[in-house]
Amino acid sequence: MKEYTYLAGAIVTEVIGTSALKLSNGFEHAALGGLAIALYVVSFYFVSQALTFLPVGLVYATWSAVGIVGLAAIGIVFFDETVDLAAVVGFVLVIAGVVLLNVYSSAYNPA
């Protein structure tokens, strides 16, 4: 189960890092930009650890998909961004794809 702990760590640090990057306002706030860079480095470390246990396709699909949906939610809640019905359907399909890969695909069982 530690492989999914690493993957979760990668997702959380990448999402927080991207949020800090948004708040840095194009590195106008250097401390937030620096925090974003540091969190991206930590995220890549966690991805590298997850890749020692899980297939690259599963790791990258999960990392990017959950990050996309998580950041969209953060954008809506904290940055007053909007989404339309097509975006919501797209997010549902992305999450459904990740669930299929992680739960139902025999091709992507942990190594």
All heavy atoms as an XYZ file, in Angstrom:
817
protein
N       0.805     -1.199      0.000
C       0.000      0.000      0.000
C       0.850      1.266      0.000
O       0.366      2.326     -0.314
C      -0.935     -0.040      1.208
C      -2.096      0.882      1.054
S      -2.966      0.511     -0.472
C      -4.540      1.084     -0.105
N       2.143      1.130      0.336
C       2.994      2.319      0.372
C       3.121      2.964     -0.999
O       3.345      4.167     -1.099
C       4.353      2.013      0.971
C       5.226      1.090      0.156
C       6.536      0.849      0.875
C       7.306     -0.238      0.171
N       8.542     -0.562      0.846
N       2.964      2.175     -2.075
C       3.051      2.753     -3.412
C       1.974      3.806     -3.638
O       2.219      4.847     -4.245
C       2.981      1.663     -4.495
C       1.719      0.849     -4.501
C       1.755     -0.388     -3.624
O       2.661     -0.538     -2.784
O       0.852     -1.230     -3.789
N       0.785      3.562     -3.105
C      -0.289      4.545     -3.247
C      -0.113      5.710     -2.277
O      -0.589      6.808     -2.545
C      -1.653      3.872     -3.106
C      -2.028      3.130     -4.376
C      -1.861      1.760     -4.467
C      -2.486      3.814     -5.491
C      -2.164      1.080     -5.647
C      -2.796      3.147     -6.657
C      -2.639      1.780     -6.731
O      -2.934      1.131     -7.893
N       0.589      5.493     -1.185
C       0.925      6.599     -0.288
C       1.887      7.554     -0.996
O       1.730      8.783     -0.920
C       1.547      6.065      1.019
O       0.621      5.171      1.628
C       1.887      7.197      1.972
N       2.874      7.000     -1.693
C       3.786      7.842     -2.474
C       3.031      8.586     -3.565
O       3.262      9.783     -3.794
C       4.895      7.003     -3.112
C       5.939      6.505     -2.148
C       6.303      5.163     -2.144
C       6.587      7.367     -1.274
C       7.277      4.686     -1.282
C       7.559      6.902     -0.401
C       7.896      5.562     -0.411
O       8.868      5.103      0.450
N       2.131      7.898     -4.245
C       1.363      8.534     -5.308
C       0.487      9.643     -4.744
O       0.406     10.731     -5.328
C       0.538      7.486     -6.055
C      -0.222      7.943     -7.292
C       0.687      8.671     -8.283
C      -0.883      6.740     -7.962
N      -0.148      9.410     -3.613
C      -0.963     10.443     -2.972
C      -0.101     11.642     -2.566
O      -0.502     12.800     -2.752
C      -1.682      9.872     -1.756
N       1.088     11.362     -2.043
C       2.002     12.452     -1.695
C       2.388     13.280     -2.903
O       2.468     14.515     -2.839
N       2.613     12.611     -4.027
C       2.948     13.313     -5.270
C       1.802     14.217     -5.705
O       2.018     15.365     -6.107
C       3.284     12.309     -6.371
N       0.599     13.704     -5.603
C      -0.571     14.481     -6.029
C      -0.773     15.686     -5.119
O      -0.942     16.816     -5.591
C      -1.828     13.588     -6.058
C      -1.696     12.531     -7.152
C      -3.087     14.425     -6.247
C      -2.690     11.386     -7.054
N      -0.731     15.468     -3.815
C      -0.977     16.556     -2.865
C       0.073     17.648     -3.000
O      -0.257     18.849     -3.052
C      -1.038     16.008     -1.420
C      -1.002     17.138     -0.395
C      -2.290     15.154     -1.234
N       1.349     17.266     -3.077
C       2.396     18.292     -3.169
C       2.347     19.033     -4.506
O       2.607     20.243     -4.552
C       3.795     17.690     -2.923
O       3.998     16.578     -3.802
C       3.956     17.251     -1.482
N       1.973     18.344     -5.570
C       1.853     19.013     -6.873
C       0.678     19.982     -6.885
O       0.785     21.104     -7.397
C       1.704     17.966     -7.982
C       1.793     18.534     -9.379
C       0.420     18.824     -9.977
O      -0.566     18.184     -9.567
O       0.355     19.693    -10.861
N      -0.431     19.596     -6.296
C      -1.616     20.465     -6.255
C      -1.341     21.699     -5.389
O      -1.660     22.824     -5.784
C      -2.851     19.680     -5.766
C      -3.989     20.616     -5.408
C      -3.298     18.678     -6.832
N      -0.735     21.501     -4.237
C      -0.402     22.652     -3.391
C       0.643     23.525     -4.079
O       0.558     24.761     -4.048
C       0.076     22.195     -2.002
C      -1.060     21.479     -1.260
C       0.573     23.388     -1.176
C      -0.616     20.781      0.019
N       1.622     22.902     -4.725
C       2.646     23.666     -5.438
C       2.062     24.510     -6.563
O       2.445     25.675     -6.741
N       1.140     23.938     -7.313
C       0.516     24.700     -8.400
C      -0.342     25.834     -7.845
O      -0.378     26.929     -8.417
C      -0.308     23.764     -9.298
O       0.571     22.764     -9.822
C      -0.951     24.524    -10.445
N      -1.001     25.590     -6.728
C      -1.776     26.661     -6.087
C      -0.860     27.783     -5.623
O      -1.183     28.970     -5.796
C      -2.570     26.096     -4.909
O      -3.473     25.106     -5.339
N       0.288     27.427     -5.053
C       1.266     28.443     -4.643
C       1.787     29.202     -5.849
O       1.991     30.428     -5.789
C       2.420     27.785     -3.883
N       1.978     28.505     -6.968
C       2.438     29.172     -8.185
C       1.405     30.190     -8.662
O       1.763     31.301     -9.058
C       2.720     28.128     -9.263
C       3.414     28.608    -10.522
C       4.780     29.189    -10.198
C       3.540     27.464    -11.508
N       0.135     29.825     -8.606
C      -0.934     30.761     -8.977
C      -0.889     31.988     -8.060
O      -0.966     33.126     -8.523
C      -2.286     30.049     -8.874
C      -3.499     30.944     -8.958
C      -3.843     31.283    -10.358
C      -5.205     32.000    -10.400
N      -5.427     32.606    -11.693
N      -0.743     31.737     -6.758
C      -0.699     32.836     -5.793
C       0.554     33.698     -5.927
O       0.561     34.852     -5.496
C      -0.807     32.289     -4.368
C      -2.158     31.694     -3.982
C      -2.050     30.959     -2.651
C      -3.231     32.766     -3.942
N       1.609     33.148     -6.524
C       2.845     33.921     -6.681
C       2.692     35.039     -7.703
O       3.534     35.936     -7.751
C       4.012     33.016     -7.076
O       3.986     32.718     -8.459
N       1.642     34.955     -8.506
C       1.349     36.001     -9.490
C       2.539     36.240    -10.419
O       3.068     37.341    -10.522
C       0.914     37.290     -8.790
C       0.227     38.262     -9.729
O      -0.414     37.834    -10.688
N       0.355     39.554     -9.467
N       2.940     35.151    -11.082
C       4.063     35.261    -12.011
C       5.384     35.529    -11.312
O       6.229     36.258    -11.832
N       5.566     34.957    -10.136
C       6.754     35.120     -9.309
C       6.909     36.543     -8.770
O       7.966     36.934     -8.302
C       8.031     34.676    -10.030
C       8.233     33.190    -10.005
C       7.610     32.383    -10.945
C       9.028     32.610     -9.038
C       7.777     31.014    -10.923
C       9.198     31.231     -9.007
C       8.579     30.428     -9.944
N       5.818     37.310     -8.799
C       5.829     38.629     -8.156
C       6.066     38.464     -6.660
O       6.705     39.299     -6.019
C       4.496     39.343     -8.412
C       4.415     40.741     -7.850
C       3.096     41.397     -8.202
O       2.767     41.477     -9.389
O       2.408     41.820     -7.259
N       5.512     37.394     -6.109
C       5.742     37.030     -4.710
C       6.721     35.852     -4.721
O       6.330     34.695     -4.825
C       4.426     36.648     -4.020
C       3.387     37.719     -4.124
N       3.444     38.874     -3.378
C       2.282     37.814     -4.898
C       2.407     39.630     -3.686
N       1.690     39.009     -4.607
N       7.996     36.190     -4.615
C       9.062     35.204     -4.797
C       8.985     34.057     -3.805
O       9.289     32.911     -4.155
C      10.422     35.894     -4.699
N       8.563     34.326     -2.582
C       8.493     33.256     -1.589
C       7.490     32.186     -2.025
O       7.757     30.984     -1.883
C       8.114     33.816     -0.218
N       6.357     32.612     -2.563
C       5.372     31.636     -3.038
C       5.872     30.900     -4.272
O       5.616     29.707     -4.441
C       4.034     32.317     -3.320
C       3.267     32.757     -2.069
C       2.097     33.654     -2.439
C       2.799     31.554     -1.284
N       6.597     31.596     -5.135
C       7.203     30.939     -6.288
C       8.232     29.909     -5.848
O       8.299     28.799     -6.387
N       9.032     30.268     -4.861
C      10.024     29.331     -4.324
C       9.359     28.129     -3.664
O       9.821     26.991     -3.812
N       8.264     28.383     -2.956
C       7.513     27.281     -2.347
C       6.986     26.345     -3.426
O       7.057     25.119     -3.282
C       6.357     27.833     -1.510
C       5.428     26.793     -0.888
C       6.184     25.910      0.107
C       4.231     27.479     -0.231
N       6.488     26.909     -4.506
C       5.982     26.091     -5.611
C       7.083     25.188     -6.166
O       6.867     23.987     -6.366
C       5.412     26.983     -6.713
N       8.247     25.748     -6.392
C       9.366     24.965     -6.921
C       9.740     23.849     -5.951
O       9.938     22.698     -6.354
C      10.573     25.872     -7.215
C      10.250     26.783     -8.406
C      11.821     25.046     -7.490
C      11.257     27.897     -8.617
N       9.823     24.173     -4.669
C      10.181     23.164     -3.666
C       9.146     22.039     -3.637
O       9.503     20.849     -3.561
C      10.302     23.807     -2.285
N       7.875     22.400     -3.719
C       6.829     21.376     -3.701
C       6.845     20.524     -4.960
O       6.566     19.321     -4.903
C       5.459     22.021     -3.485
C       5.226     22.529     -2.056
C       4.003     23.425     -1.993
C       5.109     21.372     -1.076
N       7.191     21.113     -6.096
C       7.332     20.316     -7.321
C       8.477     19.309     -7.187
O       8.356     18.168     -7.630
C       7.577     21.203     -8.542
C       6.360     21.951     -9.039
C       6.491     23.232     -9.554
C       5.099     21.395     -9.019
C       5.399     23.931    -10.034
C       3.997     22.078     -9.500
C       4.149     23.347    -10.001
O       3.058     24.025    -10.473
N       9.561     19.716     -6.573
C      10.682     18.796     -6.363
C      10.249     17.640     -5.465
O      10.524     16.469     -5.761
C      11.911     19.538     -5.775
C      12.980     18.556     -5.292
C      12.481     20.501     -6.799
N       9.535     17.954     -4.400
C       9.043     16.903     -3.506
C       8.071     15.994     -4.254
O       8.108     14.768     -4.112
C       8.380     17.516     -2.253
C       7.694     16.446     -1.410
C       9.410     18.267     -1.427
N       7.219     16.576     -5.076
C       6.263     15.792     -5.853
C       6.981     14.821     -6.782
O       6.610     13.640     -6.874
C       5.350     16.723     -6.653
O       4.391     15.981     -7.372
N       8.013     15.287     -7.455
C       8.777     14.400     -8.337
C       9.477     13.290     -7.555
O       9.594     12.168     -8.035
C       9.780     15.189     -9.184
C       9.188     15.689    -10.462
C       8.466     16.870    -10.498
C       9.318     14.959    -11.634
C       7.901     17.322    -11.666
C       8.757     15.402    -12.816
C       8.048     16.591    -12.834
N       9.933     13.601     -6.353
C      10.521     12.549     -5.519
C       9.478     11.474     -5.236
O       9.756     10.273     -5.372
C      11.063     13.132     -4.208
C      11.434     12.036     -3.234
C      12.608     11.312     -3.379
C      10.577     11.700     -2.187
C      12.933     10.282     -2.513
C      10.893     10.673     -1.310
C      12.067      9.964     -1.485
O      12.373      8.935     -0.632
N       8.284     11.891     -4.827
C       7.229     10.922     -4.541
C       6.851     10.121     -5.784
O       6.614      8.916     -5.707
C       5.997     11.601     -3.953
C       6.132     11.991     -2.503
C       5.679     13.225     -2.058
C       6.685     11.129     -1.570
C       5.774     13.587     -0.726
C       6.797     11.483     -0.228
C       6.339     12.715      0.197
N       6.799     10.780     -6.934
C       6.512     10.045     -8.174
C       7.597      9.004     -8.430
O       7.304      7.867     -8.798
C       6.372     11.004     -9.378
C       6.415     10.249    -10.697
C       5.079     11.778     -9.278
N       8.842      9.377     -8.235
C       9.931      8.426     -8.466
C       9.805      7.220     -7.543
O      10.100      6.092     -7.948
C      11.296      9.103     -8.284
O      11.587      9.323     -6.920
N       9.366      7.438     -6.321
C       9.170      6.329     -5.395
C       7.983      5.458     -5.813
O       8.058      4.226     -5.751
C       8.980      6.848     -3.965
C      10.198      7.535     -3.398
C      11.430      6.662     -3.451
O      11.449      5.573     -2.890
N      12.465      7.125     -4.140
N       6.895      6.079     -6.232
C       5.734      5.314     -6.701
C       6.095      4.470     -7.915
O       5.624      3.340     -8.065
C       4.575      6.259     -7.023
N       6.955      5.000     -8.767
C       7.349      4.277     -9.988
C       8.196      3.043     -9.705
O       8.329      2.176    -10.573
C       8.095      5.209    -10.940
C       7.222      6.229    -11.659
C       8.090      7.242    -12.389
C       6.256      5.544    -12.609
N       8.756      2.939     -8.505
C       9.498      1.719     -8.181
C       8.556      0.552     -7.933
O       8.989     -0.601     -7.966
C      10.416      1.914     -6.955
O       9.618      2.184     -5.811
C      11.426      3.018     -7.195
N       7.270      0.845     -7.708
C       6.284     -0.196     -7.406
C       5.190     -0.335     -8.456
O       4.620     -1.410     -8.609
C       5.595      0.100     -6.063
C       6.533      0.205     -4.915
C       6.923      1.444     -4.433
C       7.035     -0.933     -4.301
C       7.784      1.551     -3.354
C       7.908     -0.842     -3.217
C       8.280      0.404     -2.747
N       4.862      0.745     -9.122
C       3.700      0.770    -10.019
C       4.118      1.057    -11.459
O       5.130      1.722    -11.691
C       2.711      1.855     -9.562
C       2.091      1.676     -8.179
C       1.372      2.949     -7.749
C       1.135      0.498     -8.186
N       3.321      0.630    -12.431
C       3.618      0.912    -13.838
C       3.533      2.412    -14.148
O       2.702      3.131    -13.583
C       2.528      0.155    -14.604
C       1.950     -0.816    -13.644
C       2.142     -0.230    -12.275
N       4.365      2.856    -15.046
C       4.450      4.276    -15.373
C       3.122      4.815    -15.918
O       2.729      5.942    -15.597
C       5.630      4.559    -16.340
C       5.394      3.944    -17.707
C       5.902      6.044    -16.443
N       2.415      4.034    -16.710
C       1.140      4.501    -17.254
C       0.123      4.771    -16.175
O      -0.587      5.786    -16.194
N       0.046      3.885    -15.205
C      -0.890      4.056    -14.104
C      -0.507      5.250    -13.241
O      -1.357      6.068    -12.876
C      -0.930      2.792    -13.247
C      -1.868      2.871    -12.057
C      -2.817      1.699    -12.055
C      -1.062      2.890    -10.778
N       0.765      5.373    -12.922
C       1.230      6.481    -12.077
C       0.959      7.821    -12.749
O       0.372      8.725    -12.148
C       2.733      6.338    -11.734
C       3.274      7.612    -11.090
C       2.957      5.141    -10.831
N       1.363      7.942    -13.994
C       1.207      9.238    -14.653
C      -0.256      9.574    -14.891
O      -0.677     10.719    -14.693
C       1.999      9.288    -15.962
C       2.099     10.699    -16.470
C       2.952     11.600    -15.841
C       1.307     11.150    -17.516
C       3.023     12.908    -16.269
C       1.378     12.450    -17.951
C       2.237     13.332    -17.323
O       2.293     14.638    -17.738
N      -1.049      8.593    -15.283
C      -2.479      8.848    -15.500
C      -3.146      9.292    -14.205
O      -3.922     10.254    -14.195
C      -3.154      7.596    -16.057
N      -2.844      8.617    -13.123
C      -3.463      8.954    -11.840
C      -2.982     10.303    -11.337
O      -3.774     11.153    -10.914
C      -3.164      7.851    -10.805
O      -3.611      6.599    -11.327
C      -3.868      8.134     -9.493
N      -1.680     10.514    -11.379
C      -1.085     11.765    -10.897
C      -1.661     12.964    -11.651
O      -2.095     13.935    -11.045
C       0.420     11.663    -11.071
C       1.259     12.832    -10.624
C       1.081     13.612     -9.526
C       2.439     13.312    -11.266
N       2.085     14.542     -9.441
C       2.926     14.383    -10.492
C       3.132     12.931    -12.402
C       4.080     15.077    -10.842
C       4.282     13.624    -12.734
C       4.744     14.678    -11.964
N      -1.680     12.879    -12.957
C      -2.144     14.019    -13.736
C      -3.660     14.198    -13.635
O      -4.147     15.318    -13.464
C      -1.709     13.898    -15.194
O      -2.223     12.719    -15.764
N      -4.417     13.108    -13.696
C      -5.881     13.225    -13.680
C      -6.401     13.744    -12.348
O      -7.227     14.666    -12.313
C      -6.505     11.869    -13.992
N      -5.918     13.175    -11.262
C      -6.388     13.634     -9.954
C      -5.912     15.065     -9.704
O      -6.638     15.883     -9.134
C      -5.951     12.663     -8.836
C      -6.348     13.186     -7.465
C      -6.564     11.283     -9.079
N      -4.708     15.377    -10.173
C      -4.220     16.750    -10.057
C      -5.075     17.742    -10.831
O      -5.402     18.829    -10.336
N      -5.479     17.372    -12.033
C      -6.323     18.250    -12.849
C      -7.650     18.526    -12.154
O      -8.084     19.679    -12.029
C      -6.565     17.619    -14.242
C      -5.303     17.682    -15.083
C      -7.729     18.301    -14.966
C      -5.350     16.802    -16.323
N      -8.294     17.473    -11.709
C      -9.602     17.643    -11.069
C      -9.453     18.385     -9.736
O     -10.255     19.271     -9.424
C     -10.302     16.284    -10.892
C     -11.578     16.423    -10.097
C     -10.592     15.660    -12.252
N      -8.429     18.052     -8.980
C      -8.198     18.746     -7.714
C      -7.932     20.230     -7.912
O      -8.473     21.070     -7.183
N      -7.128     20.551     -8.899
C      -6.833     21.965     -9.158
C      -8.035     22.703     -9.713
O      -8.233     23.887     -9.419
C      -5.627     22.101    -10.082
C      -4.314     21.892     -9.339
C      -3.182     21.612    -10.289
C      -4.019     23.101     -8.465
N      -8.858     22.031    -10.490
C     -10.094     22.665    -10.961
C     -10.993     23.002     -9.772
O     -11.570     24.098     -9.707
C     -10.820     21.759    -11.943
N     -11.095     22.077     -8.823
C     -11.902     22.329     -7.623
C     -11.329     23.492     -6.815
O     -12.083     24.368     -6.349
C     -11.985     21.067     -6.775
N     -10.016     23.529     -6.654
C      -9.378     24.642     -5.942
C      -9.623     25.950     -6.677
O      -9.893     26.983     -6.066
C      -7.878     24.360     -5.745
C      -7.708     23.278     -4.684
C      -7.102     25.627     -5.377
C      -6.305     22.744     -4.538
N      -9.542     25.913     -8.002
C      -9.808     27.114     -8.793
C     -11.215     27.642     -8.573
O     -11.435     28.851     -8.462
N     -12.172     26.746     -8.493
C     -13.569     27.146     -8.268
C     -13.739     27.731     -6.872
O     -14.335     28.794     -6.693
C     -14.509     25.941     -8.471
C     -14.512     25.507     -9.935
C     -15.919     26.254     -7.993
C     -15.095     24.130    -10.185
N     -13.203     27.047     -5.864
C     -13.424     27.441     -4.469
C     -12.622     28.678     -4.076
O     -13.146     29.589     -3.431
C     -13.100     26.261     -3.520
C     -13.149     26.693     -2.059
C     -14.059     25.101     -3.771
N     -11.358     28.733     -4.473
C     -10.476     29.784     -3.975
C     -10.165     30.900     -4.969
O      -9.775     31.996     -4.564
C      -9.160     29.178     -3.478
C      -9.336     28.282     -2.293
C      -9.269     26.909     -2.424
C      -9.585     28.810     -1.028
C      -9.429     26.070     -1.333
C      -9.749     27.989      0.072
C      -9.679     26.606     -0.083
N     -10.304     30.652     -6.266
C      -9.910     31.643     -7.262
C     -11.079     32.124     -8.112
O     -10.879     32.766     -9.146
C      -8.795     31.079     -8.160
C      -7.552     30.700     -7.404
C      -7.076     29.391     -7.436
C      -6.847     31.631     -6.646
C      -5.924     29.023     -6.755
C      -5.702     31.276     -5.960
C      -5.235     29.970     -5.998
N     -12.304     31.808     -7.702
C     -13.513     32.251     -8.406
C     -13.522     31.868     -9.883
O     -14.043     32.609    -10.710
C     -13.721     33.766     -8.246
C     -14.011     34.154     -6.813
O     -14.727     33.394     -6.123
O     -13.521     35.215     -6.371
N     -12.949     30.732    -10.203
C     -12.985     30.243    -11.575
C     -14.295     29.497    -11.785
O     -14.928     29.041    -10.830
C     -11.776     29.346    -11.844
C     -10.466     30.111    -11.732
C      -9.232     29.241    -11.854
O      -9.368     28.005    -11.984
O      -8.128     29.797    -11.812
N     -14.731     29.398    -13.024
C     -15.993     28.737    -13.311
C     -15.772     27.557    -14.252
O     -14.775     27.508    -14.979
C     -17.000     29.706    -13.967
O     -16.439     30.196    -15.185
C     -17.313     30.881    -13.052
N     -16.692     26.623    -14.209
C     -16.707     25.511    -15.144
C     -18.131     25.369    -15.670
O     -19.085     25.761    -15.008
C     -16.246     24.183    -14.501
C     -14.796     24.242    -14.104
C     -17.101     23.809    -13.317
N     -18.235     24.837    -16.866
C     -19.554     24.599    -17.437
C     -19.863     23.109    -17.404
O     -19.062     22.305    -16.911
C     -19.649     25.179    -18.852
C     -18.606     24.611    -19.796
O     -17.943     23.611    -19.448
O     -18.455     25.165    -20.897
N     -21.017     22.749    -17.925
C     -21.440     21.350    -17.903
C     -20.455     20.451    -18.637
O     -20.150     19.348    -18.177
C     -22.846     21.209    -18.506
C     -23.406     19.791    -18.521
C     -23.509     19.213    -17.122
C     -24.753     19.771    -19.223
N     -19.937     20.911    -19.755
C     -18.976     20.104    -20.507
C     -17.728     19.816    -19.667
O     -17.198     18.703    -19.697
C     -18.588     20.805    -21.804
N     -17.270     20.797    -18.901
C     -16.102     20.593    -18.043
C     -16.409     19.585    -16.947
O     -15.581     18.707    -16.647
C     -15.658     21.918    -17.435
N     -17.579     19.686    -16.353
C     -17.962     18.749    -15.292
C     -18.021     17.326    -15.847
O     -17.509     16.385    -15.232
C     -19.303     19.153    -14.655
C     -19.805     18.070    -13.706
C     -19.169     20.480    -13.924
N     -18.621     17.159    -17.011
C     -18.674     15.834    -17.641
C     -17.260     15.335    -17.919
O     -16.932     14.171    -17.674
C     -19.527     15.863    -18.927
C     -19.399     14.567    -19.710
C     -20.988     16.141    -18.589
N     -16.407     16.203    -18.407
C     -15.013     15.821    -18.654
C     -14.311     15.383    -17.389
O     -13.598     14.372    -17.386
N     -14.510     16.094    -16.295
C     -13.888     15.717    -15.030
C     -14.402     14.357    -14.553
O     -13.635     13.531    -14.071
C     -14.143     16.775    -13.950
C     -13.490     18.096    -14.228
C     -14.121     19.278    -13.877
C     -12.249     18.181    -14.842
C     -13.533     20.505    -14.123
C     -11.650     19.404    -15.096
C     -12.301     20.569    -14.725
N     -15.700     14.123    -14.713
C     -16.272     12.826    -14.324
C     -15.648     11.708    -15.157
O     -15.282     10.645    -14.625
C     -17.806     12.833    -14.459
C     -18.387     11.437    -14.334
C     -18.430     13.766    -13.415
N     -15.478     11.945    -16.442
C     -14.868     10.929    -17.307
C     -13.409     10.677    -16.939
O     -12.943      9.530    -16.963
C     -14.996     11.338    -18.776
C     -16.413     11.314    -19.344
C     -16.434     11.935    -20.736
C     -16.962      9.897    -19.365
N     -12.688     11.726    -16.591
C     -11.288     11.580    -16.189
C     -11.194     10.726    -14.926
O     -10.387      9.798    -14.850
C     -10.636     12.972    -15.974
C      -9.334     12.865    -15.213
C     -10.422     13.664    -17.303
N     -12.017     11.030    -13.944
C     -12.006     10.260    -12.704
C     -12.440      8.814    -12.963
O     -11.844      7.868    -12.427
C     -12.888     10.925    -11.629
C     -12.280     12.261    -11.195
C     -13.079     10.010    -10.425
C     -10.868     12.168    -10.626
N     -13.443      8.631    -13.812
C     -13.874      7.269    -14.156
C     -12.726      6.494    -14.799
O     -12.522      5.308    -14.498
C     -15.081      7.308    -15.090
N     -11.962      7.133    -15.650
C     -10.815      6.480    -16.274
C      -9.767      6.061    -15.266
O      -9.216      4.957    -15.340
N      -9.500      6.909    -14.299
C      -8.514      6.588    -13.264
C      -9.011      5.430    -12.396
O      -8.240      4.529    -12.048
C      -8.195      7.839    -12.415
C      -7.409      7.486    -11.174
C      -7.432      8.852    -13.249
N     -10.288      5.434    -12.066
C     -10.843      4.329    -11.284
C     -10.734      3.026    -12.073
O     -10.333      1.986    -11.533
C     -12.301      4.617    -10.871
C     -12.964      3.378    -10.287
C     -12.353      5.766     -9.871
N     -11.060      3.073    -13.351
C     -10.946      1.869    -14.183
C      -9.523      1.333    -14.188
O      -9.295      0.127    -14.045
C     -11.411      2.154    -15.608
C     -12.911      2.270    -15.814
C     -13.219      2.770    -17.227
C     -13.593      0.944    -15.562
N      -8.553      2.222    -14.367
C      -7.145      1.790    -14.383
C      -6.713      1.187    -13.054
O      -6.053      0.156    -13.013
C      -6.232      2.970    -14.710
C      -6.136      3.411    -16.152
C      -5.276      4.668    -16.246
C      -5.555      2.319    -17.010
N      -7.059      1.856    -11.966
C      -6.560      1.458    -10.658
C      -7.314      0.286    -10.035
O      -6.726     -0.484     -9.290
C      -6.594      2.648     -9.695
C      -5.447      3.584     -9.925
O      -4.353      3.354     -9.445
N      -5.679      4.641    -10.687
N      -8.588      0.155    -10.337
C      -9.393     -0.859     -9.663
C      -9.692     -2.062    -10.547
O      -9.646     -3.195    -10.093
C     -10.711     -0.235     -9.138
C     -11.600     -1.282     -8.492
C     -10.414      0.892     -8.159
N      -9.961     -1.820    -11.824
C     -10.472     -2.889    -12.666
C      -9.503     -3.409    -13.728
O      -9.714     -4.474    -14.271
C     -11.771     -2.457    -13.349
C     -12.857     -2.163    -12.336
C     -13.237     -0.858    -12.059
C     -13.486     -3.192    -11.663
C     -14.224     -0.590    -11.129
C     -14.475     -2.940    -10.730
C     -14.838     -1.629    -10.468
O     -15.809     -1.374     -9.549
N      -8.462     -2.684    -14.028
C      -7.569     -3.114    -15.109
C      -6.569     -4.158    -14.610
O      -5.792     -3.908    -13.682
C      -6.798     -1.911    -15.664
O      -5.844     -2.352    -16.605
N      -6.582     -5.321    -15.250
C      -5.595     -6.343    -14.886
C      -4.226     -6.013    -15.477
O      -3.203     -6.529    -15.027
C      -6.055     -7.717    -15.356
O      -6.192     -7.739    -16.760
N      -4.184     -5.140    -16.465
C      -2.913     -4.742    -17.074
C      -2.100     -3.850    -16.144
O      -0.895     -3.746    -16.288
C      -3.159     -3.994    -18.388
N      -2.766     -3.222    -15.178
C      -2.084     -2.287    -14.296
C      -2.099     -2.734    -12.845
O      -2.266     -1.947    -11.932
C      -2.680     -0.879    -14.430
C      -2.212     -0.174    -15.665
C      -3.100      0.210    -16.659
C      -0.867      0.095    -15.853
C      -2.651      0.855    -17.802
C      -0.418      0.741    -16.989
C      -1.327      1.115    -17.948
O      -0.867      1.756    -19.063
N      -1.878     -3.988    -12.606
C      -1.678     -4.463    -11.241
C      -0.310     -4.009    -10.776
O       0.614     -3.922    -11.563
C      -1.759     -5.994    -11.173
C      -3.171     -6.503    -11.324
O      -4.121     -5.833    -10.947
N      -3.309     -7.679    -11.873
N      -0.164     -3.707     -9.473
C       1.148     -3.287     -8.983
C       2.234     -4.312     -9.338
O       1.995     -5.509     -9.295
C       0.966     -3.192     -7.472
C      -0.494     -2.924     -7.313
C      -1.163     -3.685     -8.434
N       3.424     -3.793     -9.691
C       4.553     -4.640    -10.097
C       5.077     -5.457     -8.937
O       4.963     -5.134     -7.815
C       5.666     -3.762    -10.657
